């Protein structure tokens, strides 16, 4: 009887861990996909006026304002606000390179209900980079 009770408790703990770790994995995967897509969207914000004025030497010049606008629009449309709390992002560009960092917190389904101190969730983050290279 005691052994059976111990196995039930162990199984419940294992299920709890699997559920919460799965939630973290899925949130991180969503953040990685969003950061990657946002970096690619930013890398497509070509500074057309500069291309026509100076031409292209190895990589397409990017418009920093258009890069930020493209990244923000992509991340808003990604719908991460429903699964990630306190979503924040940053964009770094040097004119040919875009780096996007996305961060937030995830509320765990089981642990957050059982422990009031974990109400803020677990911090998750992801980053991605893209370059606008020209292939000859």
C-alpha positions in Angstrom: 0.0 0.0 0.0 2.8 2.4 0.9 4.7 1.5 -2.2 1.7 2.1 -4.4 1.1 5.5 -2.8 4.8 6.4 -3.4 4.5 5.4 -7.0 1.4 7.6 -7.4 3.2 10.6 -5.9 6.2 9.9 -8.1 4.0 9.7 -11.2 2.2 12.9 -10.3 5.5 14.7 -9.8 6.8 13.4 -13.1 3.6 14.5 -14.9 4.0 17.9 -13.4 7.6 18.3 -14.5 6.8 17.1 -18.0 3.8 19.5 -18.4 5.8 22.5 -17.2 8.9 21.7 -19.2 6.8 21.2 -22.3 5.2 24.6 -21.8 8.7 26.2 -21.5 9.9 24.3 -24.6 6.9 25.4 -26.7 7.3 29.0 -25.6 11.0 29.0 -26.4 10.3 27.5 -29.8 7.7 30.2 -30.5 10.2 32.9 -29.5 12.9 31.4 -31.7 10.6 31.3 -34.6 9.4 34.8 -34.1 12.9 36.2 -33.6 14.1 34.4 -36.8 11.2 35.6 -38.8 11.6 39.2 -37.5 15.3 39.2 -38.4 14.5 38.0 -41.9 11.8 40.6 -42.2 14.2 43.3 -41.1 16.9 42.1 -43.5 14.4 42.7 -46.4 14.1 46.4 -45.5 16.4 47.5 -48.2 17.4 51.2 -48.5 16.4 51.6 -52.1 17.5 55.2 -52.5 21.0 54.2 -51.4 21.0 51.3 -53.8 20.1 53.5 -56.7 22.5 56.2 -55.6 25.6 54.0 -54.8 24.9 50.6 -56.2 25.5 47.3 -54.5 28.8 46.0 -53.2 28.5 42.6 -51.6 25.4 43.3 -49.4 22.3 45.3 -49.7 22.2 48.4 -47.6 19.4 48.4 -45.1 17.3 51.4 -43.9 17.5 51.4 -40.1 14.1 53.0 -39.7 12.5 50.5 -42.0 14.3 47.6 -40.3 12.9 48.6 -36.9 9.4 49.1 -38.4 9.5 45.7 -40.2 10.7 43.9 -37.1 8.0 45.5 -34.8 5.3 44.8 -37.3 6.3 41.2 -37.7 6.5 40.7 -33.9 3.1 42.3 -33.3 1.5 40.1 -36.0 3.2 37.0 -34.6 0.6 36.8 -31.7 3.1 36.1 -29.0 1.3 38.3 -26.4 -1.2 35.5 -25.7 1.5 33.0 -24.6 4.4 35.2 -23.5 3.9 37.8 -20.6 5.8 41.0 -20.7 7.0 40.6 -24.3 10.0 42.8 -25.1 12.3 43.0 -28.1 15.4 44.9 -29.2 16.7 45.4 -32.7 20.3 46.1 -33.6 21.4 46.9 -37.2 24.6 48.2 -38.8 23.2 48.9 -42.2 23.7 45.3 -43.6 23.1 43.1 -40.5 20.0 42.7 -38.3 20.0 41.1 -34.8 16.7 40.7 -33.0 16.4 39.7 -29.3 13.0 38.7 -27.9 12.3 38.1 -24.2 9.4 37.6 -21.9 8.1 35.3 -19.2 6.0 32.1 -19.3 3.5 31.1 -16.7 3.9 27.4 -16.0 0.5 25.6 -15.9 1.1 23.5 -12.7 3.9 25.2 -10.7 2.3 28.7 -10.9 -0.9 27.3 -9.5 0.8 25.5 -6.6 3.4 28.2 -5.6 2.2 31.8 -5.2 5.8 33.1 -5.4 6.2 31.9 -9.0 3.4 34.2 -10.2 5.7 36.1 -12.4 6.6 33.0 -14.4 9.9 31.9 -15.9 12.0 34.1 -18.1 12.6 33.0 -21.6 14.5 34.7 -24.4 15.7 34.1 -28.0 17.7 35.9 -30.6 18.3 35.6 -34.3 20.3 37.4 -36.9 20.1 38.0 -40.6 22.3 39.6 -43.2 21.3 40.9 -46.6 24.0 39.3 -48.7 24.0 39.6 -52.5 24.9 36.3 -54.2 26.7 36.9 -57.6 
